[in-house]
Amino acid sequence: LTEEAVRRHFDRLGEREWHRLEADAGSRVSLEVHRRFLRRFVPRGARVLEVGAGPGRFTTELAARGCRVVVTDLSPAQLAAHERRVRDTPAERCVLQRELLDVADTSGYADGEFDVVLAYGGPLSYAFDRAADALRGLLRVVGPDGVVVASVVSLLGTWRHHLPDVVGDGPGDLPHVRRDGDVCRMYRWSDVVALVDAAGGMLVDGCASNWASLGESGSLERLAADRDRW
């Protein structure tokens, strides 16, 4: 898949990216898990490179922590949506700049320029065979004590939740195609371990963002209706 094809895909999604993590109870579980990792690993006041920022769902979380954020995305449409969503909110004060960026090319940034890279939304899954080089680049631009907080698309989670939509020859080596036109590299946990090792990083922690809740929408909605249980 070419960079241009990935760009077109996210251009087409437009504002839908903002709503993706609040569409239903399962999505809100995923959003909360992502928030908890962000709060755990992103220090207050950090200088952050946000990769694949989309319309700004997590920029607002970073702003609440007083971070200074270079906002990037491969998609011009997503960057435009980001400006529309964030510009007239207090979060805009944390935005240092907005830039087009391919996750596999961070050559425009200096070594150790950032305290944290936040790469939510699975940008490494869209780097395909460039993923190790892309992660190596993200590790390069954080300082010695810096951290890359990133997500990839889960192979087994996707199979469990979207089995009818997954098309492929087998469970693993090649990207898989879903009927909405999205093509990406899906990862098992062992693949994540191998990716971090190939990029020269140290794996600190990880999580399947909502494995337990996938496919259980009725149960989740009942839980969500009770604030204490939720």
Contacts in CASP RR format, 6 or more apart in sequence:
PFRMAT RR
TARGET T0000
AUTHOR 0000-0000-0000
METHOD contacts of the structure
MODEL  1
LTEEAVRRHFDRLGEREWHRLEADAGSRVSLEVHRRFLRRFVPRGARVLE
VGAGPGRFTTELAARGCRVVVTDLSPAQLAAHERRVRDTPAERCVLQREL
LDVADTSGYADGEFDVVLAYGGPLSYAFDRAADALRGLLRVVGPDGVVVA
SVVSLLGTWRHHLPDVVGDGPGDLPHVRRDGDVCRMYRWSDVVALVDAAG
GMLVDGCASNWASLGESGSLERLAADRDRW
1 126 0 8 1.000
1 128 0 8 1.000
1 175 0 8 1.000
1 183 0 8 1.000
3 74 0 8 1.000
3 102 0 8 1.000
5 183 0 8 1.000
6 74 0 8 1.000
6 126 0 8 1.000
7 74 0 8 1.000
7 75 0 8 1.000
7 76 0 8 1.000
9 181 0 8 1.000
9 182 0 8 1.000
9 183 0 8 1.000
10 17 0 8 1.000
10 54 0 8 1.000
10 73 0 8 1.000
10 74 0 8 1.000
10 75 0 8 1.000
10 77 0 8 1.000
10 78 0 8 1.000
11 75 0 8 1.000
11 76 0 8 1.000
11 77 0 8 1.000
11 78 0 8 1.000
12 77 0 8 1.000
13 77 0 8 1.000
13 78 0 8 1.000
14 55 0 8 1.000
14 75 0 8 1.000
14 77 0 8 1.000
14 78 0 8 1.000
14 81 0 8 1.000
15 55 0 8 1.000
15 81 0 8 1.000
17 54 0 8 1.000
17 55 0 8 1.000
17 57 0 8 1.000
17 78 0 8 1.000
17 81 0 8 1.000
18 54 0 8 1.000
18 55 0 8 1.000
18 56 0 8 1.000
18 57 0 8 1.000
18 81 0 8 1.000
18 85 0 8 1.000
20 27 0 8 1.000
21 27 0 8 1.000
21 28 0 8 1.000
21 30 0 8 1.000
21 31 0 8 1.000
21 34 0 8 1.000
21 57 0 8 1.000
22 28 0 8 1.000
22 31 0 8 1.000
24 217 0 8 1.000
24 220 0 8 1.000
24 221 0 8 1.000
25 213 0 8 1.000
25 217 0 8 1.000
25 218 0 8 1.000
25 220 0 8 1.000
25 221 0 8 1.000
25 223 0 8 1.000
25 224 0 8 1.000
26 210 0 8 1.000
26 213 0 8 1.000
26 214 0 8 1.000
26 217 0 8 1.000
26 220 0 8 1.000
28 224 0 8 1.000
29 209 0 8 1.000
29 210 0 8 1.000
29 213 0 8 1.000
29 220 0 8 1.000
30 209 0 8 1.000
30 210 0 8 1.000
31 57 0 8 1.000
33 207 0 8 1.000
33 209 0 8 1.000
33 210 0 8 1.000
34 58 0 8 1.000
34 120 0 8 1.000
34 151 0 8 1.000
34 209 0 8 1.000
35 61 0 8 1.000
37 149 0 8 1.000
37 205 0 8 1.000
37 206 0 8 1.000
37 207 0 8 1.000
38 58 0 8 1.000
38 61 0 8 1.000
38 62 0 8 1.000
38 118 0 8 1.000
38 120 0 8 1.000
38 149 0 8 1.000
39 61 0 8 1.000
39 65 0 8 1.000
41 116 0 8 1.000
41 147 0 8 1.000
41 149 0 8 1.000
41 204 0 8 1.000
42 48 0 8 1.000
42 62 0 8 1.000
42 65 0 8 1.000
42 67 0 8 1.000
42 116 0 8 1.000
42 118 0 8 1.000
42 147 0 8 1.000
42 149 0 8 1.000
43 65 0 8 1.000
43 115 0 8 1.000
43 116 0 8 1.000
44 65 0 8 1.000
44 66 0 8 1.000
44 67 0 8 1.000
45 65 0 8 1.000
45 66 0 8 1.000
45 67 0 8 1.000
45 68 0 8 1.000
46 65 0 8 1.000
46 67 0 8 1.000
46 68 0 8 1.000
46 114 0 8 1.000
46 115 0 8 1.000
46 116 0 8 1.000
47 67 0 8 1.000
47 68 0 8 1.000
47 70 0 8 1.000
47 113 0 8 1.000
47 114 0 8 1.000
47 115 0 8 1.000
47 116 0 8 1.000
48 62 0 8 1.000
48 67 0 8 1.000
48 68 0 8 1.000
48 69 0 8 1.000
48 70 0 8 1.000
48 114 0 8 1.000
48 115 0 8 1.000
48 116 0 8 1.000
48 117 0 8 1.000
48 118 0 8 1.000
49 69 0 8 1.000
49 70 0 8 1.000
49 72 0 8 1.000
49 106 0 8 1.000
49 109 0 8 1.000
49 113 0 8 1.000
49 114 0 8 1.000
49 116 0 8 1.000
49 117 0 8 1.000
49 118 0 8 1.000
49 138 0 8 1.000
49 141 0 8 1.000
50 58 0 8 1.000
50 59 0 8 1.000
50 62 0 8 1.000
50 69 0 8 1.000
50 70 0 8 1.000
50 71 0 8 1.000
50 72 0 8 1.000
50 117 0 8 1.000
50 118 0 8 1.000
50 119 0 8 1.000
51 72 0 8 1.000
51 73 0 8 1.000
51 101 0 8 1.000
51 103 0 8 1.000
51 117 0 8 1.000
51 118 0 8 1.000
51 119 0 8 1.000
51 123 0 8 1.000
51 138 0 8 1.000
51 150 0 8 1.000
52 72 0 8 1.000
52 73 0 8 1.000
52 74 0 8 1.000
52 78 0 8 1.000
52 101 0 8 1.000
52 103 0 8 1.000
52 119 0 8 1.000
52 120 0 8 1.000
52 121 0 8 1.000
52 122 0 8 1.000
52 123 0 8 1.000
53 59 0 8 1.000
53 71 0 8 1.000
53 72 0 8 1.000
53 73 0 8 1.000
53 78 0 8 1.000
53 79 0 8 1.000
53 82 0 8 1.000
54 73 0 8 1.000
54 75 0 8 1.000
54 78 0 8 1.000
54 79 0 8 1.000
54 81 0 8 1.000
54 82 0 8 1.000
55 78 0 8 1.000
55 81 0 8 1.000
55 82 0 8 1.000
55 84 0 8 1.000
55 85 0 8 1.000
56 71 0 8 1.000
56 81 0 8 1.000
56 82 0 8 1.000
56 85 0 8 1.000
56 86 0 8 1.000
56 91 0 8 1.000
58 118 0 8 1.000
58 120 0 8 1.000
59 69 0 8 1.000
59 71 0 8 1.000
59 82 0 8 1.000
59 86 0 8 1.000
59 91 0 8 1.000
59 94 0 8 1.000
59 95 0 8 1.000
60 86 0 8 1.000
60 89 0 8 1.000
60 91 0 8 1.000
62 69 0 8 1.000
62 91 0 8 1.000
62 94 0 8 1.000
62 118 0 8 1.000
63 69 0 8 1.000
63 90 0 8 1.000
63 91 0 8 1.000
63 93 0 8 1.000
63 94 0 8 1.000
63 95 0 8 1.000
64 91 0 8 1.000
66 94 0 8 1.000
67 94 0 8 1.000
67 116 0 8 1.000
68 94 0 8 1.000
68 96 0 8 1.000
69 94 0 8 1.000
69 95 0 8 1.000
69 96 0 8 1.000
70 96 0 8 1.000
70 97 0 8 1.000
70 99 0 8 1.000
70 114 0 8 1.000
71 79 0 8 1.000
71 82 0 8 1.000
71 95 0 8 1.000
71 96 0 8 1.000
71 97 0 8 1.000
71 98 0 8 1.000
71 99 0 8 1.000
72 98 0 8 1.000
72 99 0 8 1.000
72 100 0 8 1.000
72 101 0 8 1.000
73 79 0 8 1.000
73 82 0 8 1.000
73 100 0 8 1.000
73 101 0 8 1.000
74 100 0 8 1.000
74 101 0 8 1.000
74 102 0 8 1.000
74 103 0 8 1.000
74 123 0 8 1.000
74 126 0 8 1.000
76 100 0 8 1.000
79 98 0 8 1.000
79 99 0 8 1.000
79 100 0 8 1.000
82 98 0 8 1.000
83 98 0 8 1.000
86 92 0 8 1.000
86 95 0 8 1.000
103 119 0 8 1.000
103 123 0 8 1.000
103 124 0 8 1.000
103 126 0 8 1.000
103 127 0 8 1.000
103 134 0 8 1.000
103 138 0 8 1.000
104 127 0 8 1.000
104 130 0 8 1.000
104 133 0 8 1.000
104 134 0 8 1.000
106 134 0 8 1.000
106 137 0 8 1.000
106 138 0 8 1.000
106 140 0 8 1.000
106 141 0 8 1.000
109 141 0 8 1.000
110 141 0 8 1.000
111 140 0 8 1.000
111 141 0 8 1.000
111 143 0 8 1.000
112 140 0 8 1.000
112 141 0 8 1.000
112 142 0 8 1.000
112 143 0 8 1.000
112 144 0 8 1.000
112 146 0 8 1.000
113 141 0 8 1.000
113 143 0 8 1.000
114 141 0 8 1.000
114 142 0 8 1.000
114 143 0 8 1.000
114 146 0 8 1.000
115 142 0 8 1.000
115 143 0 8 1.000
115 146 0 8 1.000
116 142 0 8 1.000
116 146 0 8 1.000
116 147 0 8 1.000
116 148 0 8 1.000
116 149 0 8 1.000
117 138 0 8 1.000
117 141 0 8 1.000
117 142 0 8 1.000
117 147 0 8 1.000
117 148 0 8 1.000
117 149 0 8 1.000
117 150 0 8 1.000
118 149 0 8 1.000
118 150 0 8 1.000
119 138 0 8 1.000
119 148 0 8 1.000
119 149 0 8 1.000
119 150 0 8 1.000
119 151 0 8 1.000
120 149 0 8 1.000
120 150 0 8 1.000
120 151 0 8 1.000
121 151 0 8 1.000
122 150 0 8 1.000
122 151 0 8 1.000
122 152 0 8 1.000
122 153 0 8 1.000
122 184 0 8 1.000
123 134 0 8 1.000
123 150 0 8 1.000
124 131 0 8 1.000
124 134 0 8 1.000
124 135 0 8 1.000
124 150 0 8 1.000
124 151 0 8 1.000
124 152 0 8 1.000
124 185 0 8 1.000
124 195 0 8 1.000
125 131 0 8 1.000
125 152 0 8 1.000
125 153 0 8 1.000
125 184 0 8 1.000
125 185 0 8 1.000
125 186 0 8 1.000
125 187 0 8 1.000
126 184 0 8 1.000
126 185 0 8 1.000
127 133 0 8 1.000
127 134 0 8 1.000
127 185 0 8 1.000
128 175 0 8 1.000
128 185 0 8 1.000
131 185 0 8 1.000
131 195 0 8 1.000
132 195 0 8 1.000
132 198 0 8 1.000
132 199 0 8 1.000
133 199 0 8 1.000
135 148 0 8 1.000
135 150 0 8 1.000
135 195 0 8 1.000
135 196 0 8 1.000
135 198 0 8 1.000
135 199 0 8 1.000
135 201 0 8 1.000
136 199 0 8 1.000
136 200 0 8 1.000
137 199 0 8 1.000
138 148 0 8 1.000
138 150 0 8 1.000
139 148 0 8 1.000
139 199 0 8 1.000
139 200 0 8 1.000
139 201 0 8 1.000
142 148 0 8 1.000
147 204 0 8 1.000
151 209 0 8 1.000
152 185 0 8 1.000
152 186 0 8 1.000
152 187 0 8 1.000
152 192 0 8 1.000
152 195 0 8 1.000
153 184 0 8 1.000
153 185 0 8 1.000
153 186 0 8 1.000
153 187 0 8 1.000
154 186 0 8 1.000
154 187 0 8 1.000
154 188 0 8 1.000
154 208 0 8 1.000
154 209 0 8 1.000
154 211 0 8 1.000
155 171 0 8 1.000
155 172 0 8 1.000
155 176 0 8 1.000
155 186 0 8 1.000
155 187 0 8 1.000
155 188 0 8 1.000
155 191 0 8 1.000
156 188 0 8 1.000
156 211 0 8 1.000
157 208 0 8 1.000
157 211 0 8 1.000
157 214 0 8 1.000
158 166 0 8 1.000
158 176 0 8 1.000
158 178 0 8 1.000
158 186 0 8 1.000
159 166 0 8 1.000
159 171 0 8 1.000
160 211 0 8 1.000
160 214 0 8 1.000
160 215 0 8 1.000
161 214 0 8 1.000
161 215 0 8 1.000
162 178 0 8 1.000
165 178 0 8 1.000
165 179 0 8 1.000
165 180 0 8 1.000
166 176 0 8 1.000
166 177 0 8 1.000
166 178 0 8 1.000
167 176 0 8 1.000
167 177 0 8 1.000
167 178 0 8 1.000
167 179 0 8 1.000
168 174 0 8 1.000
168 176 0 8 1.000
168 177 0 8 1.000
172 186 0 8 1.000
172 188 0 8 1.000
175 183 0 8 1.000
175 184 0 8 1.000
175 185 0 8 1.000
175 186 0 8 1.000
176 183 0 8 1.000
176 184 0 8 1.000
176 186 0 8 1.000
177 183 0 8 1.000
187 195 0 8 1.000
189 208 0 8 1.000
192 203 0 8 1.000
192 206 0 8 1.000
193 203 0 8 1.000
196 202 0 8 1.000
196 203 0 8 1.000
197 203 0 8 1.000
213 220 0 8 1.000
223 229 0 8 1.000
223 230 0 8 1.000
224 230 0 8 1.000
END
